[in-house]
Amino acid sequence: MYILGLNAYHGDSSASIMHNGDVIAASEEERFRRIKHWAGFPSEAVKFCLKEAGVSISEIDYITISRDPSANIHKKLIHAAKNLVSAKTLIDRLANTKKVANVKEELSQALGVPVIEIKAEIKNIEHHRSHMASAFFASPFDEAAILSIDGFGDFTSTMIGVGRGNKIEVLDSVIYPHSAGVFYTAFTQYLGFDKYGDEYKVMGLAPYGMPTMVEKLRDVLKFKDNGLFELNIKYFRHVKEGVQMSWEGGEPNIGPIFSDYLVDMFGPARQKTDELTQYHKDLAASVQRITEELIFHILNHLQKRTGLKNICIAGGVAQNSVVNGKVLANTSFESLYIPSAGHDAGTALGSSLYLYNHVLGQPRLQPIYHASTGSRFCNDEIEAYLIEQNISYTRYSDEELYERVTNRLLDAGVVGWFQGRAEFGPRALGHRSIIADPRRSDAKDLLNAKIKRRESFRPFAPSIMKEYVSEYFEITDNVPFMEKVFPIRKEKHAEIPAVTHVDGTGRLQTVDAENNPRYYNLIKAFNAKTNVPILLNTSFNENEPIVNTPKEALDCFLRTKMDMLVLENIVIER
């Protein structure tokens, strides 16, 4: 049985393919289109998935799409009538719904095959059920509570439930217009970060401020006695105007969500070119703090309601790694699983898992602890390309490679590390990474000067050999997807300044020999020379999607001041 999963006509468009319970491939469309958070139909990701599986579209049994236009239809109509929603918003929604309904026609055009050859049965899976499935059915838990929380999907922003075996039971939900994701995005825009997906900048800025405005924000985001929440709609525009989203050329854009009332209460909005003042930093800290409190509020009620000790979290808000790192310390849950693609891209696979497990009653997959489902290239392919481009290179054995790369790192080198299959999700995990020596206090400046050119307040992450976590972090956990921020032991701050954030934390990635062997062996070689089992890890890109092919990696290397490029066993140096 082949199942093709899609997240389409939404930011972070993606596709996945499963065969009899095995995940063969999954990737975001942005990796192929080279436009961040690409929205629309994921035609290139579909072609990639079919090629990886070695099948044609005619051999697919089911196509799942993580949207169900019929979900909450009555609530949508009541809301539109009650709030006199604009005609433009209604027309846009209807057009989007029509596209979702024409999946076979889209595939026919994209693949150049007659519609009649696409025999697969189309299954629409509600957005948040897809999120929940992406977490629970990939987790190691036979039984767990589940939280899906983001902006909106199918008129819902939050869904709580329970997973048992191969079934998911929905317990409750929060519907439009109330949304924690909208709350965070509105203040992200207010703080001058107006690009789709910029919320992580507020998270990075927050440690530079003090949460002095939390009480003021309680008028914006209201906690309810039932463990859920609602927004004070006076602070937002989307209630009557809708969320104005467009994706001309594939780039998603969201119009302003915050209202004039929010400006009246919090002062003039920051323009992107304005200085970041202490007020802005304190507001970022306050937004982050109340969001953390909200997640703990939801989860503690959910734990009491279910009595379960395991929790799975997905959705855009689940990408807030600072919150994630505090969940177990601030709730009664004992174990937490978050997938590598907790954001909307992950719903492509989640919709397929929901169909396979919950609907069809098939047995669960093995727990997923790696994100390696994307593109891959062998040494011979890479050599052929470099010869064609007349690029000088050297090919090394594995041991020679680790020796060469670690020596360059010790010499203040910045290295592009491209190996294995590309990661599924927003974070580079040692397959499409830029790496540096974490002991250098100037490493952040080196990276921003040579490659990244990004805001100085944004941190870089530590990749650490799994067995050394307790030596460097105050909390010991398995964090393969860099999805949690933990305090770094104070006595280690001076040893690894490049990956220690201003508040003494680090966004942890644990690396083990079984799931990430080549990256593990590189860190091991670095540790043998330095007694530091850590590398600084950031995504291999320069204000673009993470590189997906040797060509994109080489282009990034040539237009920046990167010192070394590693493509599998092949090394290019300046």
C-alpha positions in Angstrom: 0.0 0.0 0.0 1.4 3.4 -1.0 0.1 6.6 0.6 1.1 10.0 -0.7 0.6 12.8 1.9 0.2 16.5 1.0 0.2 19.8 2.8 -1.0 22.1 0.0 -2.2 25.7 -0.5 -0.6 26.8 2.8 2.7 27.9 4.1 5.4 25.2 4.3 3.8 23.2 1.6 5.2 19.6 1.6 4.8 16.0 0.5 5.5 12.6 1.9 5.2 9.0 0.8 4.7 5.8 2.8 4.8 2.1 1.8 3.2 -0.4 4.2 4.0 1.7 7.2 7.6 2.7 6.2 8.2 6.3 5.6 10.2 6.4 2.3 10.5 10.1 1.8 9.2 13.5 3.0 10.3 17.0 2.1 9.2 20.6 2.0 8.5 22.2 -1.3 10.7 25.2 -0.4 13.8 23.0 -0.7 13.1 22.6 -4.4 11.6 26.0 -5.2 14.2 27.9 -3.2 11.6 30.3 -1.7 11.2 30.1 2.1 8.0 28.6 3.5 6.8 28.1 -0.1 3.0 27.9 -0.3 0.8 26.4 -3.0 0.7 22.9 -4.5 3.9 20.9 -3.6 4.4 19.5 -7.1 8.2 19.2 -6.9 8.1 17.5 -3.5 5.6 15.1 -5.0 7.9 14.3 -7.9 10.8 13.8 -5.4 8.7 11.4 -3.3 7.5 9.3 -6.2 11.1 9.1 -7.5 12.4 8.0 -4.1 9.7 5.3 -3.9 10.3 4.2 -7.5 6.7 4.4 -8.4 4.4 6.3 -10.6 1.3 8.2 -9.5 -0.9 5.4 -10.9 0.5 3.1 -8.3 -0.5 5.2 -5.3 -3.4 3.7 -3.3 -4.3 6.8 -1.2 -3.6 10.5 -1.3 -4.1 12.3 2.0 -4.3 16.0 2.2 -4.1 17.8 5.6 -7.1 19.9 5.0 -10.8 19.1 5.3 -13.0 21.9 3.9 -16.1 20.3 5.4 -14.7 20.5 9.0 -16.5 23.1 11.2 -18.5 24.2 8.2 -21.5 25.4 10.3 -19.3 27.3 12.6 -17.6 29.0 9.6 -21.0 30.1 8.2 -22.2 31.4 11.6 -19.0 33.3 12.1 -19.2 34.9 8.6 -22.8 36.0 9.1 -22.3 37.2 12.6 -19.2 39.3 11.9 -20.1 40.5 8.4 -16.9 39.1 7.0 -15.8 40.9 3.9 -16.7 39.6 0.5 -13.0 39.4 -0.5 -12.2 37.2 2.4 -15.1 34.9 1.6 -14.1 34.7 -2.1 -10.5 33.9 -1.2 -11.6 31.1 1.2 -13.9 29.6 -1.5 -11.1 29.7 -4.1 -8.8 28.0 -1.7 -11.4 25.3 -0.8 -12.0 24.7 -4.6 -8.2 24.1 -5.1 -8.1 21.6 -2.2 -11.0 19.7 -3.9 -9.1 19.5 -7.2 -6.1 17.5 -6.1 -6.2 15.0 -9.0 -6.4 17.8 -11.5 -3.4 19.5 -9.9 -1.4 16.2 -9.9 -2.4 15.6 -13.6 -1.0 18.9 -14.7 2.1 18.7 -12.5 3.0 15.2 -13.6 1.8 15.3 -17.1 -0.5 12.3 -16.8 -4.2 11.9 -17.6 -6.5 12.3 -14.6 -7.9 8.8 -15.3 -4.5 7.3 -14.5 -4.6 8.7 -10.9 -6.6 5.9 -9.3 -5.8 6.8 -5.7 -8.6 7.5 -3.2 -8.4 11.1 -1.9 -8.7 11.4 1.9 -9.1 14.8 3.5 -7.8 14.7 7.1 -8.6 17.7 9.4 -5.6 19.9 9.9 -5.1 19.4 13.6 -5.8 15.7 13.5 -3.0 15.6 11.0 -0.7 17.5 13.4 -1.7 15.1 16.3 -1.0 12.1 14.2 2.4 13.4 13.1 3.4 13.5 16.8 1.7 10.5 18.4 2.0 7.9 15.7 5.7 8.7 15.4 6.3 8.6 19.1 7.5 5.7 21.3 4.3 5.9 23.4 1.5 3.4 23.3 -0.6 5.9 25.2 -0.2 9.6 25.5 -2.0 12.9 25.8 -1.7 15.1 22.7 -1.7 18.8 22.0 -1.8 20.5 18.6 -1.5 24.3 18.7 -0.8 26.8 16.0 -2.4 29.7 14.1 -5.4 28.2 12.3 -6.2 25.2 10.2 -9.8 24.2 9.3 -11.1 27.0 11.5 -9.4 25.5 14.6 -6.3 26.8 16.4 -5.9 24.2 19.2 -6.9 20.6 19.7 -6.3 18.3 22.7 -6.8 14.6 22.7 -5.5 11.2 23.7 -3.7 8.6 21.6 -4.0 4.9 22.5 -2.4 2.3 20.3 -3.5 3.1 16.7 -6.4 5.4 17.6 -6.7 9.1 18.5 -9.6 10.6 20.5 -10.2 14.3 20.3 -11.3 15.8 23.7 -11.7 19.5 23.0 -10.7 22.3 20.7 -10.4 26.1 20.4 -11.9 27.5 17.2 -11.7 30.7 15.2 -11.1 33.6 16.0 -9.2 32.5 19.2 -5.6 31.4 18.6 -2.3 31.4 20.5 -0.5 31.4 17.2 -2.3 34.5 16.1 -1.5 36.1 19.4 2.3 35.4 18.9 2.3 36.4 15.3 0.5 39.7 16.0 3.2 40.8 18.4 5.9 39.5 16.1 4.5 41.9 13.4 4.1 44.7 16.0 7.8 44.3 16.9 8.8 44.8 13.2 9.3 41.2 12.1 6.8 41.0 9.3 8.0 38.0 7.3 6.0 34.7 7.4 7.6 32.5 10.0 9.5 35.3 11.9 8.1 34.3 15.3 11.4 32.6 16.2 13.1 36.0 16.2 10.8 37.1 19.1 11.9 33.9 20.9 15.5 34.8 20.3 15.1 38.4 21.4 13.2 37.6 24.6 16.2 36.8 26.8 17.5 40.3 26.2 14.5 41.8 28.0 12.5 41.4 31.2 8.9 40.2 31.3 7.6 43.5 32.7 4.3 43.5 30.6 2.9 40.1 31.4 0.0 41.5 33.5 -0.8 43.9 30.7 -0.9 41.0 28.2 -3.4 39.2 30.4 -6.0 41.5 28.9 -5.1 40.3 25.4 -4.8 36.5 26.1 -7.3 35.2 28.6 -6.9 31.8 30.3 -10.1 29.9 30.9 -11.1 27.6 33.8 -11.5 24.6 31.4 -7.8 24.6 30.6 -8.1 26.5 27.3 -8.1 30.2 26.4 -9.5 33.0 24.3 -8.4 36.3 22.8 -9.7 39.7 23.6 -10.7 40.4 20.0 -10.4 44.2 20.3 -6.6 43.7 19.9 -6.9 41.9 16.5 -8.2 42.6 13.0 -8.8 39.1 11.8 -12.2 38.6 13.4 -14.0 40.8 10.7 -11.3 41.0 8.0 -10.0 37.4 8.2 -6.4 36.6 8.0 -5.2 38.2 4.8 -2.8 35.7 3.4 -1.3 35.6 -0.1 1.4 33.6 -1.8 2.2 35.3 -5.1 5.1 33.6 -6.6 5.0 31.0 -3.8 6.1 33.3 -1.0 3.5 33.4 1.8 2.7 36.8 3.2 0.3 37.6 6.0 -1.3 41.0 6.3 -1.3 42.9 9.6 -3.2 41.1 12.3 -3.0 43.5 15.2 -5.6 46.3 15.5 -5.4 50.0 16.1 -6.5 49.3 19.6 -3.4 47.3 20.3 -1.3 50.3 19.1 -3.4 52.5 21.4 -2.6 50.2 24.4 1.1 49.4 23.6 2.3 52.4 21.6 3.4 52.8 18.0 4.4 49.6 16.2 8.1 49.2 15.5 9.1 49.5 11.8 11.7 46.9 10.6 14.4 49.6 10.2 13.8 51.1 13.7 16.2 50.5 16.6 15.3 47.6 18.9 14.8 49.4 22.2 14.6 48.0 25.7 10.9 48.4 25.5 10.8 46.1 22.5 13.0 43.5 24.2 10.9 43.6 27.4 7.7 43.2 25.3 9.3 40.2 23.5 10.2 38.7 26.9 6.6 39.3 28.1 5.0 37.7 25.0 7.3 34.7 25.4 6.6 34.4 29.1 2.8 34.5 28.8 2.9 32.0 26.0 4.9 29.6 28.2 2.3 30.1 31.0 -0.5 29.3 28.5 1.1 26.1 27.3 1.6 25.0 31.0 -2.0 26.0 31.7 -3.3 23.8 28.9 -1.0 20.9 29.6 -1.6 20.7 33.4 -5.4 20.6 32.8 -4.9 18.0 30.1 -2.8 15.9 32.4 -5.4 16.1 35.2 -8.1 15.2 32.8 -6.4 12.2 31.3 -4.2 11.0 34.1 -1.5 10.2 31.5 2.3 10.7 32.0 3.3 11.0 28.3 2.6 14.1 26.1 3.0 14.6 22.4 3.0 18.2 21.0 2.7 19.5 17.4 1.7 22.6 15.5 3.5 25.9 14.8 3.6 26.9 18.5 5.3 23.6 19.2 8.3 25.0 17.3 8.9 27.3 20.3 11.9 25.4 21.7 12.1 27.6 24.8 8.7 26.5 25.9 9.4 22.9 25.0 12.4 22.8 27.2 10.3 23.8 30.2 7.3 21.5 29.8 8.4 18.6 32.0 9.6 20.9 34.8 6.3 22.9 34.8 3.7 20.2 34.3 3.0 16.8 35.7 4.0 15.0 32.5 7.1 12.8 32.6 7.9 12.3 28.9 7.6 14.5 25.9 7.8 13.8 22.1 7.8 16.4 19.4 8.4 15.5 15.7 11.1 17.0 13.6 8.5 18.7 11.5 6.1 19.9 14.1 5.0 22.8 11.9 2.6 22.6 9.0 5.0 20.8 6.7 4.7 17.8 9.1 0.9 17.5 8.4 1.7 15.9 5.0 3.1 12.9 6.8 0.7 13.3 9.7 -2.4 13.0 7.4 -1.0 9.8 6.0 -0.3 8.4 9.5 -3.8 9.3 10.6 -5.2 7.4 7.6 -2.9 4.4 8.0 -3.2 4.0 11.8 -6.5 5.5 12.9 -8.7 5.0 9.9 -7.3 1.8 8.4 -6.3 0.3 11.7 -2.8 -0.7 10.6 0.0 -1.3 13.2 2.2 1.5 14.4 5.6 2.5 12.9 8.8 2.2 14.8 9.4 5.4 16.8 10.9 8.1 14.6 14.2 9.6 16.0 15.7 10.8 12.7 14.6 13.4 10.2 16.6 12.0 7.2 13.9 11.7 4.6 15.0 14.2 2.0 17.4 14.4 -1.0 20.6 12.5 -1.1 23.6 12.3 -3.5 26.5 9.9 -3.7 30.2 10.7 -4.1 30.2 9.8 -7.8 27.3 12.1 -8.5 29.0 15.0 -6.7 32.4 14.4 -8.4 30.7 14.4 -11.8 29.1 17.7 -11.1 32.3 19.3 -9.8 34.3 18.1 -12.8 31.6 19.6 -15.1 31.9 22.9 -13.2 35.7 22.8 -13.3 36.0 22.9 -9.5 39.1 21.6 -7.7 38.5 19.1 -4.9 39.9 16.3 -3.0 38.2 13.0 -2.0 39.1 11.5 1.3 38.3 8.4 3.3 36.1 8.8 6.3 39.0 8.9 8.8 40.9 11.3 6.6 37.8 13.5 6.3 37.2 13.8 10.0 40.9 14.7 10.5 40.9 17.4 7.8 37.6 19.0 8.9 38.4 19.1 12.6 41.8 20.7 11.9 40.0 23.4 9.9 37.6 24.0 12.7 40.4 24.4 15.1 41.9 27.0 12.8 38.8 29.3 13.2 37.3 27.7 10.1 33.6 27.8 9.1 32.6 24.6 7.4 29.7 23.7 5.2 28.8 20.1 6.0 26.6 18.3 3.4 26.1 14.6 3.9 23.4 11.9 3.9 19.7 12.7 3.4 18.4 16.2 3.9 16.3 16.7 7.0 12.5 17.0 7.1 11.7 20.0 9.2 12.9 23.5 9.7 16.2 22.7 11.4 19.5 21.4 10.1 20.6 18.4 12.2 24.1 17.6 10.8 23.1 16.7 7.3 22.8 20.2 5.8 24.7 22.2 8.4 27.2 24.9 8.8 29.5 24.1 11.7 32.2 25.9 13.8 34.2 25.6 17.0 31.8 26.3 19.9 34.8 27.4 22.2 35.4 30.6 20.2 33.8 33.7 21.7 34.0 35.3 18.3 32.3 32.4 16.4 28.9 34.2 16.2 30.6 37.3 14.7 32.6 35.1 12.3 29.5 33.3 11.1 27.5 36.5 10.6 30.4 38.2 8.9 31.2 35.3 6.6 27.8 33.9 5.8 24.7 34.5 7.8 24.4 38.3 8.0 21.5 37.9 10.5 20.4 39.7 13.7 23.0 39.6 16.4 20.5 38.5 19.1 19.8 35.2 17.4 21.6 32.2 19.0 23.5 29.3 17.4 22.9 25.7 18.6 25.1 23.1 20.2 25.2 19.6 18.7 26.5 17.3 21.4 27.4 13.6 21.6 24.4 12.1 23.4 26.4 10.5 26.3 27.8 13.9 27.4 24.6 15.8 27.8 24.5 15.6 31.6 28.1 17.0 31.8 27.1 20.2 30.0 23.3 20.7 30.5 21.3 21.0 33.7 18.7 18.7 32.3 19.4 15.4 30.6 17.1 14.4 27.8 17.1 12.8 24.3 16.6 15.8 21.9 17.4 14.6 18.4 15.5 17.3 16.6 16.9 20.4 18.3 13.4 21.0 19.7 14.2 22.0 23.3 16.2 24.8 25.0 17.8 23.8 28.3 20.1 25.7 30.7 23.8 25.0 30.2 25.7 24.4 33.4 27.2 27.6 34.6 30.7 26.2 34.9 30.5 25.4 31.1 29.5 28.9 29.9 33.1 30.0 29.4 34.1 26.8 27.7 31.4 26.9 25.0 30.5 30.6 24.6 29.5 30.4 21.0 26.5 28.2 21.7 25.6 29.7 25.1 22.8 32.3 24.8 22.7 35.5 26.8 20.4 33.8 29.4 22.8 30.8 29.8 20.7 28.4 27.7 21.4 26.4 24.6 19.1 24.8 22.0 20.1 21.3 22.5 20.6 18.7 19.7 21.7 15.2 21.0 23.6 13.2 18.4 23.9 9.4 18.7 25.9 6.9 16.6 22.9 4.9 15.5 20.7 7.7 14.0 23.3 10.1 12.8 26.6 8.2 12.5 28.7 10.4 10.3 27.9 13.6 12.2 28.5 11.7 15.5 31.9 10.6 14.3 32.9 14.1 13.3 32.0 15.4 16.8 33.8 12.5 18.3 37.0 13.4 16.3 36.6 17.0 17.4 36.2 15.9 21.0 39.4 13.7 20.8 41.4 16.9 20.0 39.7 19.4 22.3 38.0 17.4 25.1 34.8 19.2 24.0 32.1 16.9 22.6 30.2 19.7 20.9 30.0 21.5 17.6 28.3 24.8 16.8 25.5 23.9 14.3 23.4 26.2 12.2 21.5 25.7 9.0 23.4 25.5 5.7 21.9 28.5 4.0 22.3 32.3 3.5 18.9 33.9 3.8 17.3 31.2 1.7 15.9 27.7 2.3 18.4 25.1 3.6 20.5 23.9 0.7 19.1 20.7 -0.9 21.6 19.8 -3.6 25.4 19.9 -4.2 24.8 22.8 -6.6 23.1 24.9 -4.0 25.8 24.0 -1.4 28.5 25.0 -3.9 26.7 28.2 -4.8 26.4 29.2 -1.1 30.1 28.4 -0.6 31.2 30.5 -3.5 29.2 33.6 -2.7 30.1 33.6 1.0 33.4 33.5 2.9 32.9 30.0 4.1 36.4 28.3 4.5 35.6 24.7 3.6 32.8 22.8 1.8 32.3 19.1 2.6 30.1 17.2 0.2 30.0 13.6 1.4 33.7 12.6 1.3 34.7 15.4 -1.1 36.3 18.6 0.2 36.6 22.0 -1.4 38.8 24.6 0.3 39.7 28.2 -0.4 
